[in-house]
Amino acid sequence: MRSGSTTSTRPAGSSKRARDVDLSQDAGDPPRLLRTTWRATWSPELAEEPFSRVSWEIEPTGDGVTRLTVVHDELERAPKTAESVASPGGWSFVVSGLKSVLETGKGLG
């Protein structure tokens, strides 16, 4: 995704509870930092909230290990989004799925 570009995404094979997200890249320092504006659209309540920001910080730590830090901020005006992404099905699930794909080539399910 180029800076300033926008997209709406739904994972392949998603269920009836699709995880739609509107996002656009607003800054970054590839390959170390990707920062996007982000808004969940899988529920009308969340889609009405303003965009927040997600930063993906990637840091090599040596011995073939890389640290990924996901920071989701600017949520002050998006309390329902904040609650949703903090839930067990939120970012912890997304990052666990990403780890599974990177290690095994298969998602969580």
C-alpha positions, 0 to 999 in steps of 0.5 A: 500500500502506498502512502495516501492509498485507501482500501477496504478489506475482508479476509478470504473465506470470511464467515457471515461475521466479516471483518471489514476494515477501511484503512489508509497508509498515512505515514511510515518508515518501510520496512521498519514502520507501517502506520495506517488510519483504521476504522472497523466496518463490520458493525454499523456502530463501529463504522460510525466512529471516526478513524483511529491509528494502527502502527506496526513496528518491526524490529530485528532483534538478532538470531533471525528473530523479529519483534512486532509491536502493534500500537492502536491509538487515537481511540479517544473518540472511538470507545466502541472500537477500543472495546472491540479491539481489546477483546479476545477476538481483537488484536491478540487474535490477529497477531496470533493468526499472523504468527501462525501463518509465518511459522506454519503457513496456515492460519488459525482457522 
